[in-house]
Amino acid sequence: MVLSGCRVDVLPLSASDSEFGSQFPGEVKMRHKHVIYGLVVVVGAIVLFVVYYLYLGSTAPTGQQALVRLNNSNIDSLKQSFNESADSVRVIMMLSPT
C-alpha cells in the first residue's frame, strides 16, 4: 500500500519483491554518487571562498591607503596618527572573526 497525497495505491507484491533493495514499479532510486559529488563540490567551493576571503582578498582599492594589520610593534604609530589628526573625522573599526 502506498499513500501519496490524497490517494491510496495498492501494489501487488510477490515473495521475491520483499527482499532488501527491491524496487516497486515506477520507483526511482536515488543515486548516492551524485549526492556525494555534489556535497564535495559545495564544500570545496566554500573552502575556496574562505581561503580567498581571509588570505587573498586583503588588498585595498587603488587610490586608498594600504591595509594595516595591527600588532604590538605598530600600535604606537596608530596612536600617534590618531592623535595627530584631531581636526578630521576619525574612525577605528576592529573586527574579529570570533
N, CA, C and O atoms as a GROMACS GRO file, in nm:
protein
  392
    1MET      N    1   0.086  -0.117   0.000
    1MET     CA    2   0.000   0.000   0.000
    1MET      C    3   0.090   0.122   0.000
    1MET      O    4   0.183   0.131   0.080
    2VAL      N    5   0.063   0.215  -0.087
    2VAL     CA    6   0.140   0.337  -0.100
    2VAL      C    7   0.046   0.455  -0.080
    2VAL      O    8  -0.054   0.467  -0.149
    3LEU      N    9   0.080   0.541   0.015
    3LEU     CA   10   0.000   0.660   0.041
    3LEU      C   11   0.072   0.779  -0.021
    3LEU      O   12   0.188   0.804   0.011
    4SER      N   13   0.006   0.851  -0.106
    4SER     CA   14   0.066   0.970  -0.163
    4SER      C   15  -0.041   1.074  -0.184
    4SER      O   16  -0.136   1.054  -0.260
    5GLY      N   17  -0.026   1.187  -0.116
    5GLY     CA   18  -0.125   1.293  -0.128
    5GLY      C   19  -0.260   1.247  -0.077
    5GLY      O   20  -0.273   1.208   0.039
    6CYS      N   21  -0.361   1.252  -0.162
    6CYS     CA   22  -0.495   1.214  -0.122
    6CYS      C   23  -0.537   1.080  -0.179
    6CYS      O   24  -0.654   1.043  -0.170
    7ARG      N   25  -0.443   1.004  -0.238
    7ARG     CA   26  -0.485   0.878  -0.294
    7ARG      C   27  -0.407   0.762  -0.235
    7ARG      O   28  -0.295   0.780  -0.186
    8VAL      N   29  -0.464   0.647  -0.240
    8VAL     CA   30  -0.404   0.525  -0.187
    8VAL      C   31  -0.392   0.428  -0.303
    8VAL      O   32  -0.490   0.399  -0.371
    9ASP      N   33  -0.271   0.377  -0.325
    9ASP     CA   34  -0.248   0.276  -0.428
    9ASP      C   35  -0.213   0.145  -0.362
    9ASP      O   36  -0.134   0.141  -0.267
   10VAL      N   37  -0.271   0.037  -0.411
   10VAL     CA   38  -0.237  -0.096  -0.362
   10VAL      C   39  -0.159  -0.163  -0.473
   10VAL      O   40  -0.210  -0.184  -0.583
   11LEU      N   41  -0.034  -0.197  -0.442
   11LEU     CA   42   0.053  -0.258  -0.542
   11LEU      C   43   0.070  -0.406  -0.509
   11LEU      O   44   0.102  -0.440  -0.395
   12PRO      N   45   0.050  -0.492  -0.606
   12PRO     CA   46   0.070  -0.635  -0.580
   12PRO      C   47   0.219  -0.666  -0.564
   12PRO      O   48   0.301  -0.620  -0.644
   13LEU      N   49   0.252  -0.743  -0.464
   13LEU     CA   50   0.391  -0.780  -0.439
   13LEU      C   51   0.400  -0.931  -0.432
   13LEU      O   52   0.315  -0.998  -0.375
   14SER      N   53   0.505  -0.983  -0.493
   14SER     CA   54   0.530  -1.126  -0.480
   14SER      C   55   0.632  -1.147  -0.370
   14SER      O   56   0.687  -1.050  -0.316
   15ALA      N   57   0.659  -1.270  -0.335
   15ALA     CA   58   0.755  -1.301  -0.229
   15ALA      C   59   0.895  -1.255  -0.267
   15ALA      O   60   0.974  -1.220  -0.180
   16SER      N   61   0.926  -1.255  -0.397
   16SER     CA   62   1.060  -1.213  -0.439
   16SER      C   63   1.080  -1.063  -0.424
   16SER      O   64   1.194  -1.017  -0.416
   17ASP      N   65   0.970  -0.986  -0.420
   17ASP     CA   66   0.981  -0.840  -0.405
   17ASP      C   67   1.006  -0.798  -0.262
   17ASP      O   68   1.032  -0.680  -0.237
   18SER      N   69   1.001  -0.888  -0.167
   18SER     CA   70   1.016  -0.850  -0.028
   18SER      C   71   1.162  -0.843   0.015
   18SER      O   72   1.190  -0.812   0.131
   19GLU      N   73   1.254  -0.872  -0.075
   19GLU     CA   74   1.396  -0.865  -0.041
   19GLU      C   75   1.440  -0.721  -0.027
   19GLU      O   76   1.380  -0.629  -0.080
   20PHE      N   77   1.549  -0.705   0.048
   20PHE     CA   78   1.605  -0.571   0.066
   20PHE      C   79   1.656  -0.520  -0.068
   20PHE      O   80   1.723  -0.594  -0.141
   21GLY      N   81   1.626  -0.397  -0.100
   21GLY     CA   82   1.674  -0.335  -0.223
   21GLY      C   83   1.584  -0.358  -0.342
   21GLY      O   84   1.618  -0.316  -0.452
   22SER      N   85   1.469  -0.422  -0.324
   22SER     CA   86   1.380  -0.442  -0.438
   22SER      C   87   1.313  -0.311  -0.473
   22SER      O   88   1.303  -0.219  -0.391
   23GLN      N   89   1.267  -0.303  -0.597
   23GLN     CA   90   1.205  -0.181  -0.645
   23GLN      C   91   1.058  -0.204  -0.670
   23GLN      O   92   1.017  -0.307  -0.723
   24PHE      N   93   0.977  -0.104  -0.630
   24PHE     CA   94   0.837  -0.102  -0.668
   24PHE      C   95   0.828  -0.053  -0.812
   24PHE      O   96   0.919   0.016  -0.860
   25PRO      N   97   0.719  -0.087  -0.882
   25PRO     CA   98   0.704  -0.034  -1.017
   25PRO      C   99   0.699   0.119  -1.014
   25PRO      O  100   0.620   0.177  -0.939
   26GLY      N  101   0.781   0.182  -1.094
   26GLY     CA  102   0.782   0.328  -1.100
   26GLY      C  103   0.867   0.393  -0.993
   26GLY      O  104   0.875   0.516  -0.989
   27GLU      N  105   0.932   0.315  -0.907
   27GLU     CA  106   1.014   0.374  -0.801
   27GLU      C  107   1.145   0.424  -0.860
   27GLU      O  108   1.204   0.358  -0.946
   28VAL      N  109   1.190   0.539  -0.815
   28VAL     CA  110   1.315   0.596  -0.863
   28VAL      C  111   1.416   0.587  -0.749
   28VAL      O  112   1.394   0.643  -0.642
   29LYS      N  113   1.525   0.516  -0.773
   29LYS     CA  114   1.629   0.505  -0.670
   29LYS      C  115   1.718   0.628  -0.676
   29LYS      O  116   1.753   0.675  -0.784
   30MET      N  117   1.755   0.678  -0.560
   30MET     CA  118   1.842   0.794  -0.553
   30MET      C  119   1.986   0.748  -0.577
   30MET      O  120   2.029   0.646  -0.522
   31ARG      N  121   2.056   0.819  -0.654
   31ARG     CA  122   2.193   0.782  -0.684
   31ARG      C  123   2.284   0.852  -0.584
   31ARG      O  124   2.298   0.974  -0.585
   32HIS      N  125   2.344   0.774  -0.498
   32HIS     CA  126   2.425   0.829  -0.389
   32HIS      C  127   2.554   0.892  -0.440
   32HIS      O  128   2.606   0.985  -0.377
   33LYS      N  129   2.608   0.844  -0.554
   33LYS     CA  130   2.731   0.903  -0.606
   33LYS      C  131   2.710   1.050  -0.642
   33LYS      O  132   2.795   1.134  -0.613
   34HIS      N  133   2.597   1.080  -0.703
   34HIS     CA  134   2.571   1.219  -0.744
   34HIS      C  135   2.555   1.309  -0.622
   34HIS      O  136   2.600   1.424  -0.623
   35VAL      N  137   2.493   1.259  -0.518
   35VAL     CA  138   2.476   1.338  -0.396
   35VAL      C  139   2.612   1.364  -0.331
   35VAL      O  140   2.640   1.475  -0.287
   36ILE      N  141   2.696   1.262  -0.326
   36ILE     CA  142   2.828   1.277  -0.265
   36ILE      C  143   2.913   1.374  -0.347
   36ILE      O  144   2.981   1.460  -0.291
   37TYR      N  145   2.911   1.360  -0.479
   37TYR     CA  146   2.987   1.452  -0.564
   37TYR      C  147   2.937   1.595  -0.547
   37TYR      O  148   3.017   1.689  -0.542
   38GLY      N  149   2.808   1.612  -0.537
   38GLY     CA  150   2.752   1.745  -0.517
   38GLY      C  151   2.797   1.806  -0.386
   38GLY      O  152   2.832   1.924  -0.380
   39LEU      N  153   2.797   1.725  -0.279
   39LEU     CA  154   2.843   1.775  -0.149
   39LEU      C  155   2.990   1.811  -0.152
   39LEU      O  156   3.031   1.911  -0.093
   40VAL      N  157   3.071   1.731  -0.221
   40VAL     CA  158   3.214   1.760  -0.231
   40VAL      C  159   3.235   1.892  -0.305
   40VAL      O  160   3.319   1.973  -0.265
   41VAL      N  161   3.159   1.915  -0.411
   41VAL     CA  162   3.173   2.039  -0.487
   41VAL      C  163   3.132   2.159  -0.400
   41VAL      O  164   3.200   2.262  -0.402
   42VAL      N  165   3.022   2.148  -0.326
   42VAL     CA  166   2.976   2.258  -0.242
   42VAL      C  167   3.077   2.288  -0.130
   42VAL      O  168   3.110   2.404  -0.106
   43VAL      N  169   3.126   2.184  -0.063
   43VAL     CA  170   3.224   2.204   0.045
   43VAL      C  171   3.353   2.263  -0.012
   43VAL      O  172   3.413   2.351   0.050
   44GLY      N  173   3.396   2.215  -0.128
   44GLY     CA  174   3.516   2.270  -0.192
   44GLY      C  175   3.500   2.417  -0.226
   44GLY      O  176   3.593   2.496  -0.207
   45ALA      N  177   3.383   2.454  -0.276
   45ALA     CA  178   3.358   2.595  -0.310
   45ALA      C  179   3.361   2.682  -0.185
   45ALA      O  180   3.414   2.793  -0.187
   46ILE      N  181   3.305   2.632  -0.076
   46ILE     CA  182   3.305   2.708   0.050
   46ILE      C  183   3.448   2.725   0.101
   46ILE      O  184   3.485   2.834   0.146
   47VAL      N  185   3.528   2.620   0.095
   47VAL     CA  186   3.667   2.629   0.140
   47VAL      C  187   3.746   2.729   0.056
   47VAL      O  188   3.823   2.809   0.109
   48LEU      N  189   3.728   2.724  -0.077
   48LEU     CA  190   3.797   2.820  -0.163
   48LEU      C  191   3.755   2.964  -0.134
   48LEU      O  192   3.839   3.054  -0.135
   49PHE      N  193   3.626   2.986  -0.108
   49PHE     CA  194   3.580   3.120  -0.076
   49PHE      C  195   3.641   3.170   0.054
   49PHE      O  196   3.683   3.285   0.062
   50VAL      N  197   3.647   3.085   0.156
   50VAL     CA  198   3.703   3.125   0.286
   50VAL      C  199   3.852   3.157   0.271
   50VAL      O  200   3.900   3.255   0.326
   51VAL      N  201   3.925   3.074   0.197
   51VAL     CA  202   4.068   3.100   0.176
   51VAL      C  203   4.087   3.231   0.102
   51VAL      O  204   4.173   3.311   0.140
   52TYR      N  205   4.009   3.256  -0.002
   52TYR     CA  206   4.019   3.382  -0.075
   52TYR      C  207   3.986   3.500   0.015
   52TYR      O  208   4.058   3.600   0.016
   53TYR      N  209   3.879   3.489   0.092
   53TYR     CA  210   3.834   3.600   0.176
   53TYR      C  211   3.935   3.633   0.285
   53TYR      O  212   3.961   3.750   0.312
   54LEU      N  213   3.992   3.530   0.347
   54LEU     CA  214   4.083   3.553   0.460
   54LEU      C  215   4.225   3.587   0.418
   54LEU      O  216   4.292   3.665   0.486
   55TYR      N  217   4.274   3.530   0.308
   55TYR     CA  218   4.415   3.544   0.276
   55TYR      C  219   4.444   3.618   0.145
   55TYR      O  220   4.545   3.687   0.136
   56LEU      N  221   4.359   3.606   0.047
   56LEU     CA  222   4.390   3.666  -0.083
   56LEU      C  223   4.315   3.796  -0.108
   56LEU      O  224   4.357   3.876  -0.191
   57GLY      N  225   4.206   3.818  -0.039
   57GLY     CA  226   4.124   3.935  -0.066
   57GLY      C  227   4.152   4.052   0.024
   57GLY      O  228   4.062   4.133   0.049
   58SER      N  229   4.273   4.066   0.075
   58SER     CA  230   4.301   4.174   0.170
   58SER      C  231   4.385   4.285   0.107
   58SER      O  232   4.485   4.327   0.165
   59THR      N  233   4.346   4.331  -0.008
   59THR     CA  234   4.415   4.444  -0.071
   59THR      C  235   4.320   4.562  -0.078
   59THR      O  236   4.199   4.544  -0.094
   60ALA      N  237   4.374   4.678  -0.068
   60ALA     CA  238   4.292   4.799  -0.073
   60ALA      C  239   4.272   4.841  -0.219
   60ALA      O  240   4.358   4.812  -0.303
   61PRO      N  241   4.161   4.907  -0.249
   61PRO     CA  242   4.141   4.957  -0.386
   61PRO      C  243   4.245   5.063  -0.420
   61PRO      O  244   4.307   5.122  -0.332
   62THR      N  245   4.264   5.085  -0.551
   62THR     CA  246   4.362   5.186  -0.593
   62THR      C  247   4.320   5.324  -0.545
   62THR      O  248   4.201   5.357  -0.548
   63GLY      N  249   4.415   5.403  -0.501
   63GLY     CA  250   4.386   5.537  -0.450
   63GLY      C  251   4.361   5.540  -0.301
   63GLY      O  252   4.347   5.648  -0.243
   64GLN      N  253   4.355   5.426  -0.238
   64GLN     CA  254   4.332   5.418  -0.093
   64GLN      C  255   4.460   5.368  -0.027
   64GLN      O  256   4.536   5.293  -0.087
   65GLN      N  257   4.482   5.412   0.096
   65GLN     CA  258   4.600   5.366   0.169
   65GLN      C  259   4.594   5.215   0.189
   65GLN      O  260   4.486   5.156   0.196
   66ALA      N  261   4.710   5.156   0.198
   66ALA     CA  262   4.718   5.011   0.217
   66ALA      C  263   4.659   4.971   0.352
   66ALA      O  264   4.663   5.047   0.448
   67LEU      N  265   4.606   4.850   0.356
   67LEU     CA  266   4.551   4.797   0.481
   67LEU      C  267   4.664   4.765   0.577
   67LEU      O  268   4.773   4.726   0.536
   68VAL      N  269   4.638   4.783   0.706
   68VAL     CA  270   4.740   4.759   0.809
   68VAL      C  271   4.685   4.657   0.908
   68VAL      O  272   4.574   4.670   0.958
   69ARG      N  273   4.765   4.557   0.934
   69ARG     CA  274   4.729   4.460   1.038
   69ARG      C  275   4.799   4.503   1.167
   69ARG      O  276   4.921   4.519   1.172
   70LEU      N  277   4.719   4.522   1.270
   70LEU     CA  278   4.774   4.569   1.397
   70LEU      C  279   4.843   4.456   1.472
   70LEU      O  280   4.796   4.343   1.475
   71ASN      N  281   4.955   4.490   1.531
   71ASN     CA  282   5.025   4.400   1.622
   71ASN      C  283   5.099   4.487   1.724
   71ASN      O  284   5.088   4.610   1.719
   72ASN      N  285   5.172   4.428   1.812
   72ASN     CA  286   5.238   4.503   1.919
   72ASN      C  287   5.343   4.600   1.868
   72ASN      O  288   5.370   4.701   1.933
   73SER      N  289   5.402   4.574   1.752
   73SER     CA  290   5.509   4.660   1.703
   73SER      C  291   5.457   4.788   1.637
   73SER      O  292   5.530   4.886   1.631
   74ASN      N  293   5.334   4.790   1.586
   74ASN     CA  294   5.286   4.910   1.517
   74ASN      C  295   5.170   4.980   1.587
   74ASN      O  296   5.108   5.068   1.528
   75ILE      N  297   5.137   4.943   1.708
   75ILE     CA  298   5.025   5.006   1.779
   75ILE      C  299   5.059   5.150   1.818
   75ILE      O  300   4.970   5.236   1.822
   76ASP      N  301   5.185   5.177   1.847
   76ASP     CA  302   5.224   5.314   1.884
   76ASP      C  303   5.208   5.410   1.767
   76ASP      O  304   5.166   5.524   1.787
   77SER      N  305   5.241   5.367   1.647
   77SER     CA  306   5.224   5.454   1.530
   77SER      C  307   5.075   5.481   1.504
   77SER      O  308   5.040   5.589   1.457
   78LEU      N  309   4.989   5.385   1.533
   78LEU     CA  310   4.845   5.407   1.519
   78LEU      C  311   4.797   5.512   1.618
   78LEU      O  312   4.721   5.602   1.582
   79LYS      N  313   4.841   5.502   1.743
   79LYS     CA  314   4.804   5.602   1.844
   79LYS      C  315   4.852   5.741   1.803
   79LYS      O  316   4.778   5.839   1.817
   80GLN      N  317   4.973   5.750   1.754
   80GLN     CA  318   5.028   5.880   1.714
   80GLN      C  319   4.950   5.938   1.596
   80GLN      O  320   4.917   6.056   1.597
   81SER      N  321   4.921   5.858   1.496
   81SER     CA  322   4.844   5.905   1.379
   81SER      C  323   4.704   5.948   1.420
   81SER      O  324   4.653   6.049   1.372
   82PHE      N  325   4.643   5.872   1.508
   82PHE     CA  326   4.508   5.904   1.554
   82PHE      C  327   4.507   6.038   1.628
   82PHE      O  328   4.420   6.121   1.604
   83ASN      N  329   4.602   6.058   1.718
   83ASN     CA  330   4.606   6.181   1.797
   83ASN      C  331   4.646   6.303   1.714
   83ASN      O  332   4.604   6.414   1.746
   84GLU      N  333   4.726   6.285   1.610
   84GLU     CA  334   4.768   6.396   1.524
   84GLU      C  335   4.655   6.448   1.435
   84GLU      O  336   4.659   6.564   1.394
   85SER      N  337   4.558   6.366   1.405
   85SER     CA  338   4.450   6.406   1.313
   85SER      C  339   4.325   6.446   1.390
   85SER      O  340   4.215   6.400   1.358
   86ALA      N  341   4.341   6.532   1.490
   86ALA     CA  342   4.228   6.573   1.573
   86ALA      C  343   4.130   6.663   1.498
   86ALA      O  344   4.015   6.676   1.539
   87ASP      N  345   4.173   6.726   1.388
   87ASP     CA  346   4.086   6.816   1.312
   87ASP      C  347   3.995   6.743   1.214
   87ASP      O  348   3.902   6.804   1.161
   88SER      N  349   4.018   6.617   1.189
   88SER     CA  350   3.937   6.543   1.090
   88SER      C  351   3.857   6.432   1.159
   88SER      O  352   3.878   6.400   1.276
   89VAL      N  353   3.767   6.374   1.084
   89VAL     CA  354   3.686   6.264   1.136
   89VAL      C  355   3.774   6.141   1.146
   89VAL      O  356   3.848   6.108   1.053
   90ARG      N  357   3.767   6.073   1.261
   90ARG     CA  358   3.848   5.955   1.284
   90ARG      C  359   3.759   5.839   1.320
   90ARG      O  360   3.671   5.851   1.405
   91VAL      N  361   3.782   5.728   1.255
   91VAL     CA  362   3.705   5.607   1.284
   91VAL      C  363   3.802   5.491   1.291
   91VAL      O  364   3.885   5.473   1.202
   92ILE      N  365   3.792   5.414   1.397
   92ILE     CA  366   3.871   5.292   1.409
   92ILE      C  367   3.772   5.178   1.422
   92ILE      O  368   3.684   5.179   1.508
   93MET      N  369   3.789   5.080   1.336
   93MET     CA  370   3.699   4.964   1.339
   93MET      C  371   3.785   4.841   1.360
   93MET      O  372   3.877   4.814   1.283
   94MET      N  373   3.756   4.768   1.464
   94MET     CA  374   3.828   4.645   1.492
   94MET      C  375   3.732   4.528   1.472
   94MET      O  376   3.629   4.519   1.539
   95LEU      N  377   3.767   4.440   1.382
   95LEU     CA  378   3.685   4.325   1.351
   95LEU      C  379   3.754   4.200   1.400
   95LEU      O  380   3.876   4.187   1.388
   96SER      N  381   3.678   4.110   1.453
   96SER     CA  382   3.731   3.984   1.500
   96SER      C  383   3.648   3.870   1.444
   96SER      O  384   3.525   3.881   1.441
   97PRO      N  385   3.708   3.762   1.399
   97PRO     CA  386   3.633   3.651   1.342
   97PRO      C  387   3.558   3.568   1.447
   97PRO      O  388   3.483   3.477   1.412
   98THR      N  389   3.577   3.598   1.573
   98THR     CA  390   3.508   3.520   1.677
   98THR      C  391   3.386   3.590   1.727
   98THR      O  392   3.316   3.537   1.814
   0.00000   0.00000   0.00000
